[in-house]
Amino acid sequence: MFERFSKDARAAVIAAQDQARGLNSPVIDVEHILLGVLASADHPLAILLEQHGLTLDAATSALSAGIDQPGSEPFGEEDAEALRSIGIDLDAVRRSLAETFGEDAVERPTADSDEPRGFLARLRGNHIPFTPGAKKTLELALREAIARKDDRIATEHLLLGILRAPSAVARGLVEAHIPIGDLRAKVLDLLDRAA
């Protein structure tokens, strides 16, 4: 399938991996593909997105803010209480991990760090897998291109796939700037004009 991707679309998928790594995500998800599209969109699409305030900086900031919000920690107080009810002391587990793997083993790294830290980041190495939702997004981009009888998959098709993908996070990032239906119509218009 990747042989059908335009240069910009390939760059977007590579940028998605870079964005996931920069946000210290263990996987590439739909929102990372959106960030990749925002980082790699060709001129007409980039202008369209910027006109609505949907930029890489805006989306990255919103995504980072969501990561840092209270309650987004992997184990919050409710989780600790639930574990205590079955005899597991979460603080003791954290201390044991820190003793075994180092103080930063369970820390959430900052979004601007150059090197992934933490136990999971060290285990996964350089490979970051795509989630089923991200894979579905790429499939939907292919379907969009086929439905239009386009001979290649461009960043516009990736964006159309993102808009159809089952991702509340990606939808929220887009809808904070423009309704999904409106953006879809404008992207289709861009593709029609380019054809």
PLY file of the C-alpha trace (Angstrom):
ply
format ascii 1.0
element vertex 195
property float x
property float y
property float z
element edge 194
property int vertex1
property int vertex2
end_header
0.00 0.00 0.00
2.83 2.47 0.82
3.99 2.48 -2.80
0.78 4.40 -3.60
1.59 7.15 -1.08
2.73 10.53 -2.38
5.99 11.97 -1.11
4.07 14.24 1.30
1.89 11.37 2.55
4.98 9.24 3.22
6.53 12.19 5.04
3.33 12.47 7.11
3.55 8.82 8.21
7.21 9.27 9.15
6.31 12.50 10.97
3.54 10.59 12.82
6.20 8.26 14.19
8.36 11.23 15.16
5.39 12.93 16.84
4.51 9.77 18.78
8.13 9.45 19.88
8.25 13.16 20.82
5.13 12.73 22.96
6.66 9.57 24.45
3.82 7.41 23.24
4.41 3.66 23.09
2.26 3.50 19.92
1.39 5.51 16.82
-2.28 6.39 17.06
-4.72 8.35 14.91
-3.85 11.65 16.61
-0.18 11.11 15.74
-1.12 10.64 12.09
-3.03 13.93 12.34
0.08 15.59 13.72
2.08 14.04 10.89
-0.35 15.45 8.33
-0.15 18.87 9.95
3.65 18.68 9.84
3.80 17.50 6.20
0.77 18.89 4.41
1.44 20.30 0.97
0.83 23.99 0.33
-2.94 24.16 -0.44
-3.89 21.82 2.41
-1.54 23.56 4.84
-3.13 26.92 3.99
-6.65 25.51 4.46
-5.79 24.06 7.86
-3.97 27.20 9.01
-6.95 29.36 8.03
-8.96 27.46 10.63
-6.23 27.49 13.27
-5.57 23.77 12.90
-1.77 23.86 13.01
0.87 21.48 14.29
1.63 23.78 17.22
-2.04 24.12 18.20
-2.73 20.39 17.98
0.48 19.42 19.77
-0.26 21.89 22.56
-3.81 20.60 22.95
-2.62 17.00 22.93
0.15 17.72 25.44
-2.30 19.57 27.69
-4.58 16.54 27.60
-1.70 14.28 28.60
-0.81 16.48 31.53
-4.34 16.93 32.86
-5.16 15.55 36.29
-6.53 12.06 36.06
-4.45 11.19 33.01
-1.79 9.47 35.08
-1.60 5.75 34.44
-2.60 5.02 38.04
-4.64 7.61 39.89
-6.05 7.59 43.40
-9.14 5.59 42.36
-6.88 2.93 40.84
-4.73 2.86 43.98
-7.85 2.40 46.13
-9.15 -0.41 43.91
-5.78 -2.17 44.10
-5.67 -1.70 47.90
-9.07 -3.42 48.12
-7.49 -6.58 46.70
-4.33 -6.32 48.78
-1.97 -4.53 46.38
-0.10 -1.46 47.61
0.52 0.74 44.53
3.14 2.82 46.35
5.06 -0.35 47.21
4.91 -1.45 43.56
6.25 1.95 42.46
9.09 1.76 45.02
9.99 -1.74 43.86
10.07 -0.65 40.21
12.24 2.34 41.09
14.65 0.11 43.05
14.84 -2.43 40.23
14.81 -0.22 37.13
15.86 3.20 38.40
14.15 6.28 39.77
12.71 7.34 36.41
11.25 3.92 35.59
7.64 4.98 35.98
7.97 8.71 35.35
6.07 10.23 32.47
8.70 12.01 30.36
8.12 15.55 29.23
6.86 16.06 25.66
9.95 18.06 24.74
12.55 15.57 25.91
14.98 14.35 23.27
15.31 10.85 24.67
12.44 8.63 25.76
12.84 7.73 29.41
11.12 5.22 31.58
10.91 1.47 31.64
8.50 1.02 28.70
10.44 3.40 26.46
13.67 1.51 27.16
11.99 -1.81 26.39
10.44 -0.78 23.10
13.61 0.60 21.53
13.17 2.49 18.27
10.14 0.64 16.87
6.76 2.17 17.60
3.83 0.05 16.40
0.64 1.40 14.84
-2.57 0.93 16.83
-5.50 -0.79 15.12
-7.14 2.66 14.85
-4.09 4.09 13.08
-3.98 1.11 10.71
-7.68 1.63 10.02
-6.97 5.30 9.27
-4.42 4.32 6.62
-6.92 1.85 5.16
-9.61 4.56 5.10
-7.18 6.90 3.31
-6.67 4.20 0.67
-10.43 3.74 0.34
-10.89 7.51 -0.07
-8.34 7.51 -2.92
-9.92 4.47 -4.58
-13.43 5.92 -4.29
-12.24 9.07 -6.04
-10.27 7.04 -8.61
-7.12 8.91 -7.57
-3.89 7.16 -8.53
-2.03 8.05 -5.33
-2.70 8.61 -1.65
-1.94 12.21 -0.69
-2.00 13.98 2.65
-5.57 15.05 1.81
-6.59 11.38 1.68
-4.84 10.76 5.00
-6.81 13.63 6.50
-10.05 12.22 5.09
-9.16 8.87 6.66
-8.52 10.60 9.99
-11.91 12.31 9.81
-13.59 8.91 9.37
-11.44 7.10 11.94
-12.86 5.94 15.27
-10.74 8.31 17.37
-12.34 10.69 19.83
-8.96 12.34 20.48
-8.27 13.12 16.80
-11.87 14.25 16.27
-11.60 16.55 19.28
-8.38 18.08 17.99
-10.05 18.82 14.64
-13.45 19.91 15.96
-11.80 22.44 18.27
-11.11 24.38 15.06
-13.63 23.33 12.40
-16.60 20.94 12.23
-15.65 17.57 10.73
-18.23 17.81 7.93
-17.05 21.26 6.90
-13.41 20.21 6.80
-14.27 17.07 4.82
-16.12 19.15 2.20
-13.22 21.61 1.93
-10.63 18.83 1.56
-12.72 17.14 -1.14
-12.94 20.49 -2.92
-9.13 20.80 -2.77
-8.78 17.36 -4.31
-11.30 18.21 -7.04
-9.42 21.40 -7.93
-6.10 19.54 -8.05
-7.45 16.82 -10.37
0 1
1 2
2 3
3 4
4 5
5 6
6 7
7 8
8 9
9 10
10 11
11 12
12 13
13 14
14 15
15 16
16 17
17 18
18 19
19 20
20 21
21 22
22 23
23 24
24 25
25 26
26 27
27 28
28 29
29 30
30 31
31 32
32 33
33 34
34 35
35 36
36 37
37 38
38 39
39 40
40 41
41 42
42 43
43 44
44 45
45 46
46 47
47 48
48 49
49 50
50 51
51 52
52 53
53 54
54 55
55 56
56 57
57 58
58 59
59 60
60 61
61 62
62 63
63 64
64 65
65 66
66 67
67 68
68 69
69 70
70 71
71 72
72 73
73 74
74 75
75 76
76 77
77 78
78 79
79 80
80 81
81 82
82 83
83 84
84 85
85 86
86 87
87 88
88 89
89 90
90 91
91 92
92 93
93 94
94 95
95 96
96 97
97 98
98 99
99 100
100 101
101 102
102 103
103 104
104 105
105 106
106 107
107 108
108 109
109 110
110 111
111 112
112 113
113 114
114 115
115 116
116 117
117 118
118 119
119 120
120 121
121 122
122 123
123 124
124 125
125 126
126 127
127 128
128 129
129 130
130 131
131 132
132 133
133 134
134 135
135 136
136 137
137 138
138 139
139 140
140 141
141 142
142 143
143 144
144 145
145 146
146 147
147 148
148 149
149 150
150 151
151 152
152 153
153 154
154 155
155 156
156 157
157 158
158 159
159 160
160 161
161 162
162 163
163 164
164 165
165 166
166 167
167 168
168 169
169 170
170 171
171 172
172 173
173 174
174 175
175 176
176 177
177 178
178 179
179 180
180 181
181 182
182 183
183 184
184 185
185 186
186 187
187 188
188 189
189 190
190 191
191 192
192 193
193 194
